[in-house]
Amino acid sequence: MTGATIVPVSILGAEETHLNLGTMEWTEKYLGAKVPIPVNLIPLPVQWKICFLKPVNMSAFGKKDARNVRFLEEAAEIVRMKIQHRINRELVNRGIFKFTLDG
């Protein structure tokens, strides 16, 4: 392992830039993914929130750990859970609709 620090990042808002009618199921066979059918061709102007989480220091782990598939899967799952937890917390904090009332 290189010992590089991992900085988990959560992003909210990107999923709201396009309104989708549905997905083209048949594209999964050829592209490996379903392609959405957007209502709008130009992205909507929405606010994005990018959160940088606490860095994960990997310098304590060596080459042996880098070859251990189970270790890597568990480490990746921990990072994914931290990101998902932050996304869930941000969604609860902002509620369904976000309005700013002046005065």
Secondary structure, DSSP 4 states (H G I P E B T S, - for coil): ---PPB--EEEESGGGSS-EEEEETTHHHHHSSPEEEES-SSPP----EEEEPPPB--TT--HHHHH-HHHHHHHHHHHHHHHHHHHHHHHHHH-SS------
